[in-house]
Amino acid sequence: MKMDVEKIFRMKGGVGKTSYSKNSSLQKKASDKVKYITLETIEQVYLTAKPKSLGIADLGCSSGPNTLSNIREIVDAIEEISRRTLQPAPEFRVYLNDLPTNDFNAIFQALPDFYGGLKNGRSNQGAPPSIYIAGYPGSFYGRLFPDNCLHFIYSSYSLHWLSRGLYDETCRPINKGSIYISDNSPPEVPKAYSKQFQEDFSLFLHSRSKELVSGGGMVLILLARKGPSHIDRGNSFFWEILYRSLASLVRKGDVEEEKLDSYDVHFYAPSKEELEDLIKKEGSLKLEGVEMFEIEKDVCDGSATSYGTRVAMTVRAIQESMIAHHFGDAIVDDLFDIYGRMVDEEMAKEDIRPMTSVVVLRKL
């Protein structure tokens, strides 16, 4: 049975223990690592265009604290440039986009504190900037905004999610025995994943090129892989561990084998070469650069929680909506307890090193 990704997939909302809000520190660490790239890109756009009203979109914003933190850093950077150049600061139009099932309310409830933080400590800097923030639900695989209305687009840890799962012409899954590309996958599986990513990413680029003003910039952060092989001890291995965790529940009789065979993750980690080729082939935006990096593992975060448990909580906050819909809520706690233990066991043998790419684009 096909799963409607747009209606079901969402980060875990709210601010509870298993929410995305409480379990997105790994994503924050990555965005902080390349913050200088993000800020340099929007600063260049601002200095070139000097708009009175600066349009910014965060695509795949989710509902945790990272989104407003990123916006605050962008606002501070543009204000500082305005002071240095003796220009009045622009107004900021900020559009927060995610799928319609996203917990936008959690973001809106955090706005009073966000605006209050902007006002504090500004006795020597005048009034706070005018910032107009709006939720913009919808899939970014297609048009979202009017023509030429955005100066800067930012997307962090979103574009590796595909618009749909993969099925054959009879609507049956094509990857029995795996939930992502693995050694057990038939040759057509990596081709199908790659083809779907090409379609999605090309549509994303084409849509954004219409919405950006001339000279506008875009920074995209997404999970990736090193080299041509889809199977590595990186992002693909975390999915292998999730498959093993589900398989252990099949052996216990808690999950039907048929259910596991019909589940796949709508995820794809492209290589640097794939990204460069796709951007060149689509042709609507100029590629400024693609960088690849690893996030160093925090052995200890100051608590008694193991690394595997922290990874499990992060994956749960991302995947729970899909897993609960497909397998039922009852297995979720046990599944991620097993997953956390398996991650710790594997890390004791050898590090798992997920790769991330940051892509900088500009509209000429």
C-alpha positions as CSV (number, residue, x, y, z in Angstrom):
1,M,0.0,0.0,0.0
2,K,1.4,3.4,-1.0
3,M,2.1,5.9,1.8
4,D,1.2,9.5,1.1
5,V,4.4,11.1,2.4
6,E,3.0,14.7,2.2
7,K,0.1,13.8,4.5
8,I,2.0,11.6,7.0
9,F,5.6,12.7,7.2
10,R,6.5,15.2,9.9
11,M,9.0,15.8,12.6
12,K,7.6,14.9,16.1
13,G,5.8,18.1,17.3
14,G,5.5,19.6,20.7
15,V,8.2,20.1,23.3
16,G,8.1,16.7,25.0
17,K,11.0,14.3,25.6
18,T,10.7,12.6,22.2
19,S,9.9,15.8,20.2
20,Y,12.1,17.1,17.4
21,S,12.4,20.3,19.5
22,K,14.2,18.4,22.2
23,N,16.2,16.1,19.8
24,S,17.6,18.3,17.0
25,S,21.0,19.2,18.5
26,L,22.9,17.2,15.9
27,Q,21.2,19.3,13.1
28,K,22.1,22.4,15.0
29,K,25.7,21.4,15.3
30,A,25.9,20.9,11.6
31,S,24.3,24.3,10.8
32,D,26.6,26.0,13.2
33,K,29.6,24.4,11.5
34,V,28.7,26.1,8.2
35,K,27.1,29.2,9.7
36,Y,29.9,31.3,8.2
37,I,28.8,30.1,4.7
38,T,25.2,31.0,5.3
39,L,26.0,34.4,6.7
40,E,28.5,35.2,4.0
41,T,26.0,34.3,1.3
42,I,23.1,36.5,2.6
43,E,25.5,39.3,3.3
44,Q,26.7,39.3,-0.3
45,V,23.1,39.3,-1.5
46,Y,22.2,42.2,0.8
47,L,25.2,44.3,-0.2
48,T,24.5,43.8,-3.9
49,A,20.8,44.5,-3.8
50,K,20.4,46.8,-0.8
51,P,16.7,46.0,-0.6
52,K,14.4,47.9,1.8
53,S,12.5,44.7,2.3
54,L,14.5,41.5,2.5
55,G,12.7,38.3,1.7
56,I,13.9,35.1,3.4
57,A,12.5,31.6,3.3
58,D,13.4,28.6,5.5
59,L,12.3,25.5,3.6
60,G,11.7,22.5,5.8
61,C,11.8,24.6,9.0
62,S,10.2,21.9,11.3
63,S,9.2,23.1,14.7
64,G,12.3,23.1,17.0
65,P,14.4,26.0,18.2
66,N,16.9,25.9,15.3
67,T,14.7,27.9,12.9
68,L,14.3,31.0,15.0
69,S,17.9,30.7,16.1
70,N,19.0,30.8,12.5
71,I,16.7,33.8,11.7
72,R,18.1,35.7,14.7
73,E,21.7,35.2,13.4
74,I,20.8,36.4,9.9
75,V,19.0,39.5,11.3
76,D,22.0,40.3,13.6
77,A,24.4,40.0,10.6
78,I,22.4,42.2,8.3
79,E,21.9,44.8,11.0
80,E,25.6,44.9,11.6
81,I,26.3,45.4,7.9
82,S,23.7,48.2,7.9
83,R,25.5,50.0,10.8
84,R,28.9,49.6,9.2
85,T,27.7,51.0,5.8
86,L,25.5,53.7,7.5
87,Q,22.4,52.3,5.8
88,P,19.0,51.9,7.5
89,A,18.4,48.2,8.3
90,P,15.8,46.6,6.0
91,E,12.5,45.1,7.1
92,F,12.6,41.3,7.1
93,R,10.0,39.2,5.5
94,V,10.5,35.6,6.8
95,Y,8.6,32.7,5.4
96,L,8.7,29.4,7.4
97,N,7.9,26.5,5.1
98,D,7.2,22.8,5.9
99,L,4.6,20.2,5.1
100,P,1.0,21.0,6.2
101,T,1.2,18.5,9.1
102,N,4.2,20.3,10.6
103,D,3.7,21.7,14.1
104,F,3.7,25.3,13.1
105,N,2.0,26.2,16.4
106,A,5.1,25.4,18.4
107,I,7.0,28.0,16.3
108,F,4.3,30.6,16.7
109,Q,4.2,30.0,20.5
110,A,7.9,30.8,20.6
111,L,7.6,34.1,18.7
112,P,6.9,36.3,21.8
113,D,10.2,35.2,23.3
114,F,11.9,35.7,20.0
115,Y,10.7,39.2,19.6
116,G,11.4,40.0,23.2
117,G,15.0,38.8,22.8
118,L,15.4,41.2,19.9
119,K,14.3,44.1,22.1
120,N,16.6,43.3,25.0
121,G,20.0,45.1,25.3
122,R,19.4,47.5,22.4
123,S,19.6,50.8,24.3
124,N,22.5,52.0,22.1
125,Q,21.2,50.5,18.8
126,G,17.8,52.0,18.5
127,A,14.5,50.2,17.9
128,P,14.5,46.5,16.9
129,P,14.2,45.7,13.2
130,S,10.8,45.1,11.6
131,I,10.4,41.4,11.2
132,Y,7.3,39.8,9.7
133,I,7.2,36.0,10.2
134,A,4.6,33.8,8.5
135,G,4.1,30.0,8.2
136,Y,3.9,28.8,4.6
137,P,2.7,25.1,4.5
138,G,3.3,23.1,1.4
139,S,5.7,20.8,-0.3
140,F,8.8,22.5,-1.7
141,Y,8.8,20.1,-4.6
142,G,6.9,22.7,-6.6
143,R,6.1,26.4,-6.5
144,L,5.5,28.0,-3.1
145,F,6.0,31.8,-3.6
146,P,5.3,34.4,-6.2
147,D,7.9,35.3,-8.9
148,N,10.9,37.3,-7.8
149,C,9.9,37.8,-4.1
150,L,12.8,36.2,-2.2
151,H,16.4,37.3,-1.7
152,F,17.6,34.4,0.3
153,I,16.5,30.7,0.7
154,Y,17.8,28.4,3.3
155,S,17.1,24.7,3.8
156,S,18.7,22.5,6.4
157,Y,18.5,18.7,6.6
158,S,15.4,18.5,4.4
159,L,16.3,17.9,0.8
160,H,17.5,14.3,1.3
161,W,13.8,13.4,1.9
162,L,12.1,12.3,-1.3
163,S,8.6,13.3,-2.3
164,R,7.4,9.7,-2.3
165,G,8.3,6.1,-1.5
166,L,9.3,3.7,-4.2
167,Y,6.9,1.1,-5.7
168,D,6.6,-0.9,-8.9
169,E,3.8,-0.6,-11.5
170,T,1.5,-2.7,-9.3
171,C,2.1,-0.4,-6.3
172,R,4.2,-3.0,-4.5
173,P,7.5,-2.0,-2.8
174,I,10.6,-2.8,-4.8
175,N,13.1,-3.4,-2.0
176,K,12.0,-6.4,0.0
177,G,14.5,-7.3,2.7
178,S,15.8,-3.7,3.2
179,I,14.3,-0.3,4.0
180,Y,17.0,1.6,2.1
181,I,19.8,0.8,-0.4
182,S,21.7,-2.2,0.9
183,D,23.8,-5.2,-0.1
184,N,20.5,-7.1,-0.4
185,S,18.9,-4.7,-2.7
186,P,18.4,-5.6,-6.4
187,P,20.2,-3.4,-8.9
188,E,17.1,-1.5,-9.9
189,V,16.7,-0.1,-6.3
190,P,19.6,2.3,-6.3
191,K,18.7,3.4,-9.8
192,A,15.1,4.1,-8.6
193,Y,16.2,6.1,-5.6
194,S,18.6,8.1,-7.7
195,K,16.0,8.8,-10.4
196,Q,13.5,10.0,-7.8
197,F,16.1,12.3,-6.2
198,Q,17.0,13.7,-9.6
199,E,13.3,14.5,-10.3
200,D,12.7,16.0,-6.9
201,F,15.9,18.1,-6.7
202,S,15.5,19.4,-10.3
203,L,11.9,20.5,-9.6
204,F,13.1,22.1,-6.4
205,L,15.8,24.1,-8.2
206,H,13.5,25.1,-11.1
207,S,10.8,26.3,-8.6
208,R,13.2,28.3,-6.5
209,S,14.8,30.0,-9.5
210,K,11.4,31.5,-10.3
211,E,10.9,32.8,-6.7
212,L,14.4,34.3,-6.2
213,V,15.2,37.8,-7.3
214,S,18.1,38.4,-9.7
215,G,21.2,38.1,-7.6
216,G,19.4,36.1,-4.9
217,G,21.2,33.3,-3.0
218,M,20.5,29.9,-1.6
219,V,22.2,27.7,1.0
220,L,21.2,24.0,1.1
221,I,22.4,21.6,3.8
222,L,21.6,17.9,3.3
223,L,22.9,14.5,4.2
224,A,25.2,13.1,1.5
225,R,27.7,10.3,0.8
226,K,31.3,10.0,-0.2
227,G,32.0,8.6,-3.6
228,P,29.9,6.5,-6.0
229,S,28.9,3.7,-3.6
230,H,25.5,4.0,-2.0
231,I,26.4,1.6,0.8
232,D,28.9,2.9,3.3
233,R,29.4,3.2,7.1
234,G,27.7,6.5,7.0
235,N,24.1,7.6,6.5
236,S,23.2,4.3,4.8
237,F,24.4,2.3,7.8
238,F,22.1,4.1,10.2
239,W,19.2,2.8,8.0
240,E,20.7,-0.7,8.1
241,I,20.6,-0.5,11.9
242,L,17.0,0.6,11.8
243,Y,16.2,-2.4,9.5
244,R,18.0,-4.8,11.9
245,S,16.0,-3.3,14.8
246,L,12.7,-3.9,13.0
247,A,13.8,-7.4,12.0
248,S,14.4,-8.2,15.7
249,L,10.8,-7.2,16.4
250,V,9.7,-9.6,13.6
251,R,11.6,-12.4,15.3
252,K,9.8,-11.6,18.6
253,G,6.4,-11.6,16.8
254,D,5.7,-7.9,17.4
255,V,6.0,-7.0,13.7
256,E,4.6,-8.9,10.7
257,E,7.3,-9.8,8.2
258,E,5.1,-8.6,5.4
259,K,4.8,-5.2,7.1
260,L,8.6,-4.9,7.2
261,D,9.0,-6.0,3.6
262,S,6.6,-3.2,2.5
263,Y,8.4,-0.4,4.4
264,D,11.0,1.9,2.9
265,V,12.5,5.2,3.9
266,H,11.9,8.0,1.4
267,F,15.5,9.2,1.7
268,Y,18.5,9.6,-0.6
269,A,22.0,10.7,0.2
270,P,23.6,12.1,-3.1
271,S,27.3,12.4,-3.8
272,K,29.0,15.7,-4.4
273,E,29.4,14.7,-8.1
274,E,25.6,14.0,-8.4
275,L,24.7,17.3,-6.9
276,E,27.1,19.2,-9.2
277,D,25.9,17.3,-12.3
278,L,22.2,17.9,-11.4
279,I,22.6,21.6,-10.8
280,K,24.5,22.0,-14.1
281,K,22.0,20.0,-16.0
282,E,19.0,21.8,-14.6
283,G,20.7,25.1,-15.4
284,S,18.6,27.7,-13.8
285,L,21.0,28.7,-11.0
286,K,24.7,29.2,-10.8
287,L,26.6,26.8,-8.5
288,E,28.9,28.8,-6.2
289,G,30.3,25.7,-4.4
290,V,29.6,22.3,-2.8
291,E,31.4,21.3,0.4
292,M,31.3,18.0,2.2
293,F,32.0,17.5,5.9
294,E,31.5,15.2,8.8
295,I,30.1,16.1,12.2
296,E,32.4,15.0,15.0
297,K,30.8,12.6,17.4
298,D,30.1,13.9,20.9
299,V,31.2,11.1,23.2
300,C,29.5,12.7,26.1
301,D,27.0,15.6,26.2
302,G,27.3,16.1,30.0
303,S,24.6,13.6,30.8
304,A,24.5,9.8,31.4
305,T,22.8,9.3,28.0
306,S,24.8,7.1,25.6
307,Y,25.6,8.3,22.1
308,G,23.5,5.5,20.7
309,T,20.5,6.7,22.7
310,R,20.9,10.2,21.5
311,V,21.1,9.1,17.9
312,A,18.0,6.9,18.5
313,M,16.1,9.9,19.9
314,T,17.0,12.0,16.9
315,V,15.9,9.3,14.4
316,R,12.8,8.7,16.4
317,A,11.8,12.4,16.3
318,I,12.2,12.3,12.5
319,Q,10.8,8.9,11.6
320,E,8.1,8.2,14.3
321,S,5.2,9.6,12.2
322,M,6.0,7.2,9.3
323,I,6.8,4.2,11.5
324,A,3.7,4.6,13.7
325,H,1.5,5.0,10.7
326,H,2.9,1.8,9.0
327,F,3.5,-0.5,12.0
328,G,1.4,1.0,14.8
329,D,2.3,3.1,17.8
330,A,2.8,0.1,20.1
331,I,6.3,-0.9,18.8
332,V,7.9,2.6,18.9
333,D,9.4,2.6,22.4
334,D,10.9,-0.9,22.0
335,L,12.1,-0.3,18.5
336,F,14.2,2.7,19.4
337,D,15.5,1.2,22.6
338,I,16.9,-1.6,20.4
339,Y,18.1,0.9,17.9
340,G,20.0,2.9,20.5
341,R,21.7,-0.3,21.8
342,M,22.7,-1.4,18.3
343,V,24.2,2.0,17.5
344,D,26.3,1.8,20.6
345,E,27.4,-1.7,19.8
346,E,28.5,-0.7,16.3
347,M,30.2,2.5,17.4
348,A,32.3,0.3,19.8
349,K,33.6,-1.5,16.8
350,E,34.1,1.4,14.4
351,D,32.8,4.9,14.0
352,I,29.8,5.6,11.9
353,R,30.6,8.7,10.0
354,P,27.6,10.3,8.3
355,M,28.4,12.9,5.6
356,T,26.7,16.3,5.1
357,S,26.9,18.6,2.1
358,V,26.4,22.3,1.9
359,V,25.5,23.8,-1.4
360,V,25.6,27.5,-2.3
361,L,23.7,28.7,-5.3
362,R,22.9,32.1,-6.9
363,K,20.4,33.4,-9.4
364,L,22.2,35.5,-12.0
